[in-house]
Amino acid sequence: MPGEPAELSRPGAWELVSAEDDPFADERPEWVQCEVGFEVVTTKFEIDTRLCTYAAFVQPLQAAIAEGDEIELLMTVEPPSMPASGTVAIAFGSEVAFETDLPDPSRGDVEGRWIATADVVAGTPLHLNLRDEGLNTYRLASLTVIPR
């Protein structure tokens, strides 16, 4: 019988990642502006790509993940605006776990589901990376592990 789903992140725990600690450093532009453009809004972590040109954040993983567990990501676009050309990605430590192209924001949310390929202990650095060439605002609604 599967266990209860658990949130893997806390909205207020995200911190900017330095270039040296960024598992997506190969994608990182030479010039990054992201001193502002991110905050917690109505219990969701929000990133405004008009103000944050390259979003690379980290926090300790809030729950353990076992190999074979399902992980679910949901981001909303608030409000849907300019077409995007970019990527959202998740890494556990230096291991990239999930990466997907951003859809046209006017077409809805960013959703992803994948199966964990290895155990990951709580407290491991959880990285969120958002690269968007458009001018949009994304909210991380949930990042959840669903035990098998």
DSSP file with accessible surface (Angstrom, degrees, kcal/mol):
  #  RESIDUE AA STRUCTURE BP1 BP2  ACC     N-H-->O    O-->H-N    N-H-->O    O-->H-N    TCO  KAPPA ALPHA  PHI   PSI    X-CA   Y-CA   Z-CA
    1    1 A M              0   0  228      0, 0.0   147,-0.1     0, 0.0     0, 0.0   0.000 360.0 360.0 360.0 127.3    0.0    0.0    0.0
    2    2 A P        -     0   0   81      0, 0.0   146,-0.1     0, 0.0     2,-0.0  -0.278 360.0-121.0 -64.9 151.7    1.5    3.4   -1.0
    3    3 A G        -     0   0   40    145,-0.4     3,-0.1     1,-0.2     0, 0.0  -0.152  41.6 -72.6 -79.9-178.4    2.4    6.0    1.6
    4    4 A E        -     0   0  166      1,-0.1    -1,-0.2   142,-0.1   141,-0.1  -0.540  52.4-105.0 -76.7 140.8    1.0    9.5    1.8
    5    5 A P        -     0   0   73      0, 0.0     2,-0.4     0, 0.0   141,-0.2  -0.294  39.8-161.7 -60.1 149.5    2.1   12.1   -0.7
    6    6 A A  E     -A  145   0A  34    139,-2.2   139,-2.8    58,-0.1     2,-0.2  -0.997  20.3-114.4-138.2 142.4    4.6   14.6    0.7
    7    7 A E  E     -A  144   0A  89     -2,-0.4   137,-0.2   137,-0.2     3,-0.0  -0.544  17.7-160.2 -73.0 137.5    5.7   18.1   -0.4
    8    8 A L  S    S+     0   0    0    135,-3.3    54,-2.2    -2,-0.2     2,-0.3   0.558  71.1  36.4 -94.7 -11.8    9.4   18.2   -1.4
    9    9 A S        -     0   0   11    134,-0.6   134,-0.2    52,-0.2    52,-0.1  -0.934  65.9-137.8-138.4 161.4    9.8   22.0   -1.0
   10   10 A R    >   -     0   0  134     -2,-0.3     3,-1.8     1,-0.1     4,-0.4  -0.981  22.8-132.3-117.1 133.8    8.6   24.9    1.2
   11   11 A P  G >  S+     0   0   46      0, 0.0     3,-0.7     0, 0.0    -1,-0.1   0.868 104.7  44.5 -54.8 -40.0    7.7   28.1   -0.6
   12   12 A G  G 3  S+     0   0   63      1,-0.2    28,-0.1    33,-0.1    32,-0.0   0.458  99.1  72.5 -87.3   3.3    9.7   30.4    1.7
   13   13 A A  G <   +     0   0   15     -3,-1.8    -1,-0.2    47,-0.0     2,-0.1   0.533  65.6 115.7 -97.2  -5.5   12.8   28.2    1.8
   14   14 A W    <   -     0   0   16     -3,-0.7     2,-0.3    -4,-0.4    45,-0.2  -0.428  40.9-176.8 -69.4 137.3   14.2   28.9   -1.7
   15   15 A E  E     -F   58   0B 135     43,-2.2    43,-2.5    -2,-0.1    -2,-0.0  -0.956  33.2 -95.9-129.7 151.0   17.5   30.7   -1.9
   16   16 A L  E     -F   57   0B  82     -2,-0.3     2,-0.4    41,-0.2    41,-0.3  -0.332  38.5-131.1 -62.8 145.6   19.5   31.9   -5.0
   17   17 A V        -     0   0    8     39,-2.4    39,-0.1     2,-0.0     5,-0.1  -0.838  14.9-127.0-100.8 135.9   22.2   29.5   -6.2
   18   18 A S    >   -     0   0   43     -2,-0.4     3,-0.8     1,-0.1     4,-0.5  -0.381  27.5-110.1 -72.8 159.2   25.7   30.7   -6.8
   19   19 A A  G >  S+     0   0   43      1,-0.2     3,-0.9     2,-0.2     6,-0.1   0.876 118.5  56.6 -58.3 -36.7   27.2   29.9  -10.2
   20   20 A E  G 3  S+     0   0  158      1,-0.2    -1,-0.2     3,-0.0     5,-0.1   0.786 112.2  40.5 -66.7 -29.7   29.7   27.5   -8.6
   21   21 A D  G <  S+     0   0  113     -3,-0.8    -1,-0.2     3,-0.0    -2,-0.2   0.322  86.9 113.9-101.9   7.8   26.8   25.4   -7.0
   22   22 A D    X   -     0   0   10     -3,-0.9     3,-1.6    -4,-0.5     4,-0.1  -0.695  50.2-161.9 -86.7 113.6   24.5   25.5  -10.0
   23   23 A P  T 3  S+     0   0   38      0, 0.0     3,-0.2     0, 0.0    -1,-0.2   0.649  95.1  54.0 -68.3  -9.7   24.0   22.0  -11.5
   24   24 A F  T >>  +     0   0    8      1,-0.2     3,-2.3     2,-0.1     4,-0.7   0.014  69.1 128.3-107.6  26.4   22.7   23.8  -14.6
   25   25 A A  G X4  +     0   0   45     -3,-1.6     3,-0.9     1,-0.3    -1,-0.2   0.793  63.6  65.8 -57.0 -29.4   25.8   26.0  -15.0
   26   26 A D  G 34 S+     0   0  164      1,-0.3    -1,-0.3    -3,-0.2    -2,-0.1   0.756 106.9  43.0 -64.5 -22.8   26.2   25.0  -18.6
   27   27 A E  G <4 S+     0   0  107     -3,-2.3    -1,-0.3     2,-0.1    -2,-0.2   0.528  89.2 112.1 -95.2 -11.3   22.9   26.8  -19.3
   28   28 A R    <<  -     0   0   61     -3,-0.9     4,-0.1    -4,-0.7    26,-0.0  -0.488  65.3-132.1 -71.0 125.1   23.7   29.8  -17.2
   29   29 A P        -     0   0   60      0, 0.0    -1,-0.1     0, 0.0    -2,-0.1  -0.296  20.7-113.5 -70.9 162.3   24.2   33.0  -19.2
   30   30 A E  S    S+     0   0  210      1,-0.1     2,-0.5    -2,-0.0    -2,-0.0   0.882 106.9  48.2 -62.2 -39.5   27.3   35.2  -18.5
   31   31 A W  S    S+     0   0  170     22,-0.0     2,-0.4     2,-0.0    -1,-0.1  -0.925  71.5 178.6-108.3 122.2   25.1   38.0  -17.1
   32   32 A V        -     0   0   35     -2,-0.5     2,-0.5    -4,-0.1    20,-0.0  -0.991  10.4-172.2-124.8 130.1   22.4   37.1  -14.6
   33   33 A Q        +     0   0   61     -2,-0.4    20,-2.7     1,-0.1    21,-0.6  -0.984  34.4 126.5-119.6 117.8   20.0   39.4  -12.9
   34   34 A a        +     0   0    5     -2,-0.5    18,-0.1    18,-0.2    -1,-0.1   0.025  23.6 119.9-161.4  38.1   17.8   38.0  -10.2
   35   35 A E  S    S+     0   0  142     16,-0.3     2,-0.3     2,-0.0     3,-0.1   0.773  91.8  15.7 -75.3 -26.1   18.2   40.1   -7.0
   36   36 A V  S    S+     0   0   86     15,-0.4     3,-0.1     1,-0.1    -3,-0.0  -0.819  88.5  82.9-132.4 174.7   14.5   40.7   -7.2
   37   37 A G  S    S+     0   0   15      1,-0.3    11,-3.4    -2,-0.3     2,-0.3   0.587  76.8  85.3 102.5  12.0   11.6   39.1   -9.1
   38   38 A F  E     +B   47   0A  61      9,-0.2    -1,-0.3    -3,-0.1     2,-0.3  -0.996  44.4 132.2-144.8 142.0   10.9   36.2   -6.7
   39   39 A E  E     -B   46   0A 113      7,-1.7     7,-3.4    -2,-0.3     2,-0.5  -0.969  56.0 -85.1-170.5 170.4    8.8   35.9   -3.6
   40   40 A V  E     -B   45   0A  71     -2,-0.3     2,-0.4     5,-0.2     5,-0.2  -0.825  43.4-179.4 -92.2 125.6    6.1   33.8   -1.9
   41   41 A V  E >   -B   44   0A  29      3,-3.0     3,-1.7    -2,-0.5    -2,-0.0  -0.990  67.8 -20.8-129.3 122.4    2.6   34.8   -3.1
   42   42 A T  T 3  S-     0   0   94     -2,-0.4    -1,-0.1     1,-0.3     3,-0.1   0.901 128.0 -49.4  43.3  53.0   -0.4   33.0   -1.6
   43   43 A T  T 3  S+     0   0  112      1,-0.2     2,-0.4    -3,-0.0    -1,-0.3   0.600 119.8 105.4  66.6  16.8    1.6   30.0   -0.4
   44   44 A K  E <  S-B   41   0A  61     -3,-1.7    -3,-3.0   -33,-0.1     2,-0.6  -0.947  74.3-118.8-123.6 148.0    3.3   29.6   -3.8
   45   45 A F  E     -BC  40 140A   8     95,-1.0    95,-3.0    -2,-0.4     2,-0.4  -0.749  36.4-158.6 -85.3 121.0    6.9   30.4   -4.8
   46   46 A E  E     -BC  39 139A  22     -7,-3.4    -7,-1.7    -2,-0.6     2,-0.4  -0.850  14.5-170.2-109.8 138.5    6.7   33.0   -7.6
   47   47 A I  E     -BC  38 138A   1     91,-2.9    91,-2.9    -2,-0.4     2,-0.7  -0.992   6.7-161.0-127.0 122.4    9.3   33.9  -10.3
   48   48 A D  E >>  - C   0 137A  16    -11,-3.4     4,-2.2    -2,-0.4     3,-1.5  -0.897   3.4-161.6-104.1 108.9    8.8   36.9  -12.5
   49   49 A T  T 34 S+     0   0   10     87,-3.2    88,-0.1    -2,-0.7    -1,-0.1   0.574  85.8  69.8 -75.1  -4.2   11.1   36.5  -15.6
   50   50 A R  T 34 S+     0   0  141     86,-0.3    -1,-0.3     1,-0.1     3,-0.1   0.800 117.2  23.4 -73.0 -28.8   10.9   40.2  -16.4
   51   51 A L  T <4 S+     0   0   74     -3,-1.5     2,-0.6     1,-0.2   -15,-0.4   0.631 123.7  53.7-109.4 -23.1   13.0   40.8  -13.2
   52   52 A a     <  -     0   0    1     -4,-2.2   -18,-0.2   -15,-0.2    -1,-0.2  -0.904  61.7-177.7-118.5  99.3   14.8   37.5  -12.8
   53   53 A T  S    S+     0   0   56    -20,-2.7    79,-0.3    -2,-0.6     2,-0.3   0.692  77.7  21.3 -76.3 -21.2   16.5   36.7  -16.1
   54   54 A Y  S    S-     0   0    5    -21,-0.6     2,-0.7    77,-0.1    -1,-0.3  -0.877  76.2-154.3-148.2 110.1   17.9   33.3  -14.9
   55   55 A A  E     + G   0 130B   1     75,-2.2    75,-2.5    -2,-0.3     2,-0.4  -0.800  24.8 159.2 -96.4 111.5   16.2   31.6  -12.0
   56   56 A A  E     + G   0 129B   4     -2,-0.7   -39,-2.4    73,-0.2     2,-0.3  -0.944  13.8 164.6-133.2 110.2   18.4   29.2  -10.1
   57   57 A F  E     -FG  16 128B   1     71,-2.8    71,-2.4    -2,-0.4     2,-0.3  -0.871  14.6-168.4-128.6 158.2   17.2   28.3   -6.6
   58   58 A V  E     +FG  15 127B  29    -43,-2.5   -43,-2.2    -2,-0.3    69,-0.2  -0.978  11.9 159.3-144.5 153.1   18.0   25.7   -3.9
   59   59 A Q  E     - G   0 126B   6     67,-1.5    67,-3.3    -2,-0.3     2,-0.2  -0.947  49.8 -79.7-160.5 163.3   16.7   24.5   -0.6
   60   60 A P  E     - G   0 125B  70      0, 0.0     2,-0.2     0, 0.0    64,-0.2  -0.487  53.9-104.0 -68.4 137.4   17.0   21.3    1.4
   61   61 A L        -     0   0    4     63,-2.4    62,-2.5    60,-0.2   -52,-0.2  -0.444  28.6-150.1 -60.3 128.9   14.7   18.5    0.2
   62   62 A Q  S    S+     0   0   68    -54,-2.2     2,-0.3    60,-0.2    -1,-0.1   0.607  72.0  23.8 -84.3 -16.1   11.8   18.3    2.7
   63   63 A A  S    S-     0   0   19    -55,-0.3    60,-0.1    58,-0.1    -1,-0.1  -0.991  84.2-102.4-147.4 152.7   11.1   14.6    2.4
   64   64 A A        -     0   0   62     -2,-0.3     2,-0.4    58,-0.1    57,-0.2  -0.406  29.3-149.9 -73.6 152.7   12.9   11.4    1.4
   65   65 A I  B     -J  120   0C   5     55,-2.9    55,-2.8    -2,-0.1     2,-0.3  -0.979   5.2-152.9-123.6 135.9   12.4    9.9   -2.0
   66   66 A A    >   -     0   0   35     -2,-0.4     3,-2.6    53,-0.2    50,-0.3  -0.839  35.6 -91.5-106.4 146.8   12.7    6.1   -2.8
   67   67 A E  T 3  S+     0   0  111     -2,-0.3    50,-0.2     1,-0.3    52,-0.1  -0.312 116.8  28.1 -51.7 131.8   13.6    4.7   -6.1
   68   68 A G  T 3  S+     0   0   22     48,-2.8    -1,-0.3     1,-0.4    49,-0.1   0.223  88.4 131.1  95.9 -14.1   10.3    4.0   -8.0
   69   69 A D    <   -     0   0   11     -3,-2.6    47,-3.1    46,-0.1     2,-0.4  -0.384  59.0-120.1 -66.3 150.9    8.4    6.8   -6.2
   70   70 A E  E     -ED 115 146A  57     76,-2.3    76,-3.5    45,-0.2     2,-0.4  -0.764  23.8-158.9 -92.6 139.5    6.4    9.1   -8.5
   71   71 A I  E     -ED 114 145A   0     43,-3.0    43,-2.1    -2,-0.4     2,-0.4  -0.965   4.9-163.4-120.4 136.3    7.3   12.8   -8.4
   72   72 A E  E     -ED 113 144A  47     72,-2.8    72,-2.7    -2,-0.4     2,-0.4  -0.979   4.3-168.9-126.2 130.7    4.8   15.4   -9.6
   73   73 A L  E     -ED 112 143A   1     39,-3.0    39,-2.2    -2,-0.4     2,-0.4  -0.959   4.9-178.9-116.7 134.7    5.5   19.1  -10.4
   74   74 A L  E     +ED 111 142A  49     68,-2.5    67,-2.0    -2,-0.4    68,-1.9  -0.978   4.1 172.2-136.4 122.8    2.9   21.7  -11.0
   75   75 A M  E     -ED 110 140A   1     35,-2.8    35,-2.6    -2,-0.4     2,-0.3  -0.977  15.0-153.7-123.9 142.5    3.6   25.3  -12.0
   76   76 A T  E     - D   0 139A  16     63,-2.6    63,-2.6    -2,-0.4     2,-0.5  -0.769  13.8-130.7-110.0 159.6    1.0   27.9  -13.0
   77   77 A V  E     - D   0 138A   7     -2,-0.3    61,-0.2    61,-0.2    32,-0.0  -0.959  25.0-136.6-110.5 122.6    1.5   31.0  -15.1
   78   78 A E  S    S-     0   0   68     59,-2.7     3,-0.0    -2,-0.5    -2,-0.0  -0.921  86.6  -7.9-124.3 112.4    0.0   34.1  -13.5
   79   79 A P  S    S-     0   0   94      0, 0.0    -1,-0.4     0, 0.0    58,-0.4   0.832  90.8-118.2 -78.9 160.6   -1.4   35.6  -15.7
   80   80 A P        +     0   0   73      0, 0.0    26,-0.1     0, 0.0    24,-0.0  -0.347  57.3 139.5 -57.0 131.4   -0.7   33.8  -18.9
   81   81 A S        +     0   0   58      1,-0.4    25,-0.2    56,-0.0    55,-0.1   0.047  41.0  26.3-139.4-107.7    1.0   36.4  -21.1
   82   82 A M  S    S-     0   0   88     53,-0.7    -1,-0.4     1,-0.1    52,-0.1  -0.390  81.6 -98.7 -77.5 140.3    3.9   36.4  -23.5
   83   83 A P        -     0   0   85      0, 0.0     2,-0.3     0, 0.0    52,-0.2  -0.241  43.9-139.7 -54.3 143.4    4.9   33.2  -25.4
   84   84 A A        -     0   0   21     19,-0.2     2,-0.3    50,-0.1    48,-0.1  -0.712  22.9-172.3-107.5 155.8    7.8   31.4  -23.7
   85   85 A S        +     0   0   67     -2,-0.3    48,-1.6     2,-0.1     2,-0.3  -0.831  53.3  76.6-142.3  99.7   10.8   29.7  -25.0
   86   86 A G  E     -H  132   0B  15     16,-0.4    16,-2.4    -2,-0.3     2,-0.3  -0.946  63.8 -94.6-175.9-160.6   12.6   28.0  -22.2
   87   87 A T  E     -HI 131 101B  20     44,-2.2    44,-3.0    -2,-0.3     2,-0.4  -0.983   8.1-153.6-146.3 146.9   12.9   25.2  -19.7
   88   88 A V  E     +HI 130 100B   0     12,-2.3    12,-2.4    -2,-0.3     2,-0.3  -0.976  27.5 176.2-119.3 139.8   12.0   24.3  -16.2
   89   89 A A  E     -HI 129  99B   0     40,-2.6    40,-2.5    -2,-0.4     2,-0.4  -0.988  20.9-153.9-145.5 154.3   14.2   21.7  -14.5
   90   90 A I  E     -HI 128  98B   0      8,-2.6     7,-2.5    -2,-0.3     8,-1.9  -0.980  13.2-176.5-127.2 138.2   14.7   20.0  -11.1
   91   91 A A  E     -HI 127  96B   0     36,-1.9    36,-3.1    -2,-0.4     2,-0.6  -0.989  20.7-147.4-133.7 146.2   17.9   18.5   -9.7
   92   92 A F  E >  S-HI 126  95B  18      3,-2.5     3,-1.9    -2,-0.4     2,-0.2  -0.962  80.1 -41.1-108.4 109.2   18.6   16.6   -6.5
   93   93 A G  T 3  S-     0   0   19     32,-3.8    34,-0.1    -2,-0.6    -2,-0.0  -0.511 125.5 -27.6  65.7-130.2   22.2   17.5   -5.6
   94   94 A S  T 3  S+     0   0   93     -2,-0.2     2,-0.7    -3,-0.1    -1,-0.3   0.472 117.4 102.1 -94.3   0.0   24.1   17.6   -8.8
   95   95 A E  E <   -I   92   0B 137     -3,-1.9    -3,-2.5     1,-0.0     2,-0.4  -0.749  69.5-137.9 -91.7 116.1   21.8   15.0  -10.5
   96   96 A V  E     +I   91   0B  68     -2,-0.7    -5,-0.3    -5,-0.2     3,-0.1  -0.575  26.1 175.1 -70.6 123.5   19.3   16.4  -12.9
   97   97 A A  E     +     0   0B  36     -7,-2.5     2,-0.3    -2,-0.4    -6,-0.2   0.731  61.4  10.7-102.0 -29.4   16.0   14.5  -12.3
   98   98 A F  E     +I   90   0B  29     -8,-1.9    -8,-2.6    16,-0.0    -1,-0.3  -0.987  55.7 169.6-155.8 139.3   13.6   16.3  -14.6
   99   99 A E  E     +I   89   0B  90     -2,-0.3     2,-0.3   -10,-0.2   -10,-0.2  -0.960   9.5 167.2-152.8 132.6   13.7   18.8  -17.4
  100  100 A T  E     -I   88   0B  50    -12,-2.4   -12,-2.3    -2,-0.3     2,-0.1  -0.995  37.1-104.4-146.6 151.2   11.0   20.0  -19.8
  101  101 A D  E     -I   87   0B 124     -2,-0.3   -14,-0.3   -14,-0.2    -2,-0.0  -0.461  42.1-111.7 -69.8 145.7   10.3   22.7  -22.3
  102  102 A L        -     0   0   13    -16,-2.4   -16,-0.4    29,-0.2    -1,-0.1  -0.616  30.5-133.4 -77.3 135.8    8.0   25.4  -21.2
  103  103 A P        -     0   0   48      0, 0.0   -19,-0.2     0, 0.0     5,-0.1  -0.344  41.7 -74.9 -78.9 168.2    4.7   25.5  -23.0
  104  104 A D    >   -     0   0   43      1,-0.2     3,-2.6   -21,-0.1     4,-0.2  -0.511  46.7-134.5 -58.1 120.8    3.2   28.7  -24.4
  105  105 A P  G >  S+     0   0    0      0, 0.0     3,-1.5     0, 0.0    -1,-0.2   0.799 102.6  64.1 -56.4 -28.0    1.9   30.4  -21.2
  106  106 A S  G 3  S+     0   0   77      1,-0.3     3,-0.1   -25,-0.2    -2,-0.1   0.676  96.8  60.5 -70.5 -10.1   -1.4   31.2  -22.8
  107  107 A R  G <  S-     0   0  205     -3,-2.6     2,-0.3     1,-0.3    -1,-0.3   0.370 112.9-104.8 -98.3   2.0   -2.0   27.5  -23.1
  108  108 A G    <   -     0   0   24     -3,-1.5    -1,-0.3    -4,-0.2     0, 0.0  -0.750  55.9  -5.3 123.0-160.1   -1.9   26.7  -19.4
  109  109 A D        -     0   0   73     -2,-0.3     2,-0.6    -3,-0.1   -33,-0.2  -0.141  54.2-114.8 -79.1 166.3    0.2   25.3  -16.6
  110  110 A V  E     +E   75   0A   4    -35,-2.6   -35,-2.8    -8,-0.1     2,-0.4  -0.917  40.9 176.8-100.6 120.1    3.5   23.5  -16.5
  111  111 A E  E     +E   74   0A 137     -2,-0.6     2,-0.3   -37,-0.2   -37,-0.2  -0.971   6.9 172.9-126.9 143.4    3.0   19.9  -15.4
  112  112 A G  E     -E   73   0A   8    -39,-2.2   -39,-3.0    -2,-0.4     2,-0.4  -0.991   8.7-177.6-149.4 143.6    5.5   17.1  -15.0
  113  113 A R  E     +E   72   0A 137     -2,-0.3     2,-0.3   -41,-0.2   -41,-0.2  -0.996  15.1 158.1-137.1 138.2    5.5   13.6  -13.6
  114  114 A W  E     -E   71   0A  34    -43,-2.1   -43,-3.0    -2,-0.4     2,-0.5  -0.975  38.0-111.6-154.0 164.9    8.4   11.2  -13.5
  115  115 A I  E     -E   70   0A  96     -2,-0.3   -45,-0.2   -45,-0.2     2,-0.1  -0.873  37.0-114.5-102.7 130.9    9.6    8.1  -11.6
  116  116 A A        -     0   0    8    -47,-3.1   -48,-2.8    -2,-0.5     3,-0.1  -0.426  20.2-161.7 -64.3 132.9   12.6    8.5   -9.2
  117  117 A T  S    S+     0   0  125    -50,-0.2     2,-0.3    -2,-0.1    -1,-0.1   0.452  71.6  17.6 -96.0  -3.4   15.5    6.4  -10.5
  118  118 A A  S    S-     0   0   49    -52,-0.1     2,-0.2     2,-0.0    -1,-0.1  -0.982  88.4 -88.3-157.5 161.2   17.4    6.4   -7.2
  119  119 A D        -     0   0  114     -2,-0.3     2,-0.4   -53,-0.1   -53,-0.2  -0.518  38.0-166.6 -70.3 143.7   16.8    7.0   -3.5
  120  120 A V  B     -J   65   0C  21    -55,-2.8   -55,-2.9    -2,-0.2     2,-0.2  -0.990  13.8-135.8-134.8 124.1   17.3   10.6   -2.4
  121  121 A V    >   -     0   0  104     -2,-0.4     3,-1.7   -57,-0.2   -60,-0.2  -0.496  29.2 -98.0 -81.0 148.7   17.6   11.5    1.4
  122  122 A A  T 3  S+     0   0   55      1,-0.2   -60,-0.2    -2,-0.2   -58,-0.1  -0.330 110.8  39.2 -58.2 142.5   15.8   14.4    3.0
  123  123 A G  T 3  S+     0   0   44    -62,-2.5    -1,-0.2     1,-0.4   -61,-0.1   0.197  79.8 134.8  96.9 -15.7   18.1   17.4    3.3
  124  124 A T  S <  S-     0   0   29     -3,-1.7   -63,-2.4   -64,-0.2    -1,-0.4  -0.387  72.9 -90.9 -59.8 142.2   19.7   16.8   -0.1
  125  125 A P  E     -G   60   0B  62      0, 0.0   -32,-3.8     0, 0.0     2,-0.6  -0.405  41.6-155.2 -60.0 123.0   20.0   20.1   -2.1
  126  126 A L  E     -GH  59  92B   0    -67,-3.3   -67,-1.5   -34,-0.2     2,-0.4  -0.929  10.5-158.6-101.5 119.1   16.9   20.5   -4.2
  127  127 A H  E     -GH  58  91B  14    -36,-3.1   -36,-1.9    -2,-0.6     2,-0.5  -0.873  10.8-167.9-106.6 134.7   17.5   22.7   -7.2
  128  128 A L  E     -GH  57  90B   1    -71,-2.4   -71,-2.8    -2,-0.4     2,-0.4  -0.984  10.3-176.2-116.5 126.7   14.8   24.6   -9.2
  129  129 A N  E     +GH  56  89B   0    -40,-2.5   -40,-2.6    -2,-0.5     2,-0.4  -0.993   5.8 179.7-129.1 128.6   15.9   26.1  -12.5
  130  130 A L  E     +GH  55  88B   2    -75,-2.5   -75,-2.2    -2,-0.4     2,-0.5  -0.991   3.0 179.4-131.8 121.5   13.7   28.2  -14.8
  131  131 A R  E     + H   0  87B  30    -44,-3.0   -44,-2.2    -2,-0.4     2,-0.4  -0.987  12.1 165.1-122.6 118.6   14.9   29.6  -18.1
  132  132 A D  E     - H   0  86B  14     -2,-0.5   -46,-0.2   -79,-0.3     4,-0.1  -0.983  28.7-164.9-139.6 122.0   12.4   31.7  -20.0
  133  133 A E  S    S+     0   0  159    -48,-1.6   -47,-0.1    -2,-0.4    -1,-0.1   0.530  75.6  76.2 -82.8  -6.1   13.1   34.0  -22.9
  134  134 A G  S    S-     0   0    2    -52,-0.1     2,-0.6   -49,-0.1   -50,-0.1  -0.208  92.9-106.2 -89.3-173.4    9.6   35.5  -22.5
  135  135 A L        +     0   0   89    -52,-0.2   -53,-0.7    -2,-0.1     2,-0.3  -0.803  65.7 136.1-118.4  86.7    8.3   37.9  -19.9
  136  136 A N        -     0   0    1     -2,-0.6   -87,-3.2   -55,-0.1     2,-0.5  -0.852  50.2-129.9-133.7 164.4    6.2   35.8  -17.7
  137  137 A T  E     -C   48   0A  12    -58,-0.4   -59,-2.7    -2,-0.3     2,-0.4  -0.981  25.1-169.3-120.7 122.2    5.4   35.0  -14.0
  138  138 A Y  E     -CD  47  77A   1    -91,-2.9   -91,-2.9    -2,-0.5     2,-0.4  -0.864   7.3-159.0-111.2 145.0    5.4   31.4  -12.8
  139  139 A R  E     -CD  46  76A  47    -63,-2.6   -63,-2.6    -2,-0.4     2,-1.0  -0.991  17.6-136.3-124.2 125.1    4.2   30.0   -9.5
  140  140 A L  E     +CD  45  75A   9    -95,-3.0   -95,-1.0    -2,-0.4   -65,-0.2  -0.705  26.5 178.2 -76.8 104.3    5.5   26.7   -8.2
  141  141 A A  E     -     0   0A  31    -67,-2.0     2,-0.3    -2,-1.0    -1,-0.2   0.887  59.9 -17.5 -78.1 -41.2    2.2   25.3   -7.0
  142  142 A S  E     - D   0  74A  20    -68,-1.9   -68,-2.5    -3,-0.2     2,-0.3  -0.975  38.1-167.6-164.2 150.6    3.5   21.9   -5.8
  143  143 A L  E     + D   0  73A   0     -2,-0.3  -135,-3.3   -70,-0.2  -134,-0.6  -0.906  36.3 174.8-138.2 105.9    6.4   19.5   -6.0
  144  144 A T  E     -AD   7  72A  15    -72,-2.7   -72,-2.8    -2,-0.3     2,-0.5  -0.902  30.0-145.0-125.7 141.4    5.2   16.3   -4.5
  145  145 A V  E     -AD   6  71A   3   -139,-2.8  -139,-2.2    -2,-0.4   -74,-0.2  -0.900  12.0-162.7-101.6 134.9    6.5   12.8   -3.9
  146  146 A I  E     - D   0  70A  43    -76,-3.5   -76,-2.3    -2,-0.5  -142,-0.1  -0.939  20.3-135.5-117.5 101.9    3.9   10.0   -4.1
  147  147 A P              0   0   33      0, 0.0   -78,-0.1     0, 0.0   -79,-0.1  -0.263 360.0 360.0 -59.2 144.6    5.4    6.9   -2.5
  148  148 A R              0   0  188   -146,-0.1  -145,-0.4   -82,-0.1   -79,-0.1  -0.252 360.0 360.0 -78.0 360.0    4.8    3.6   -4.5
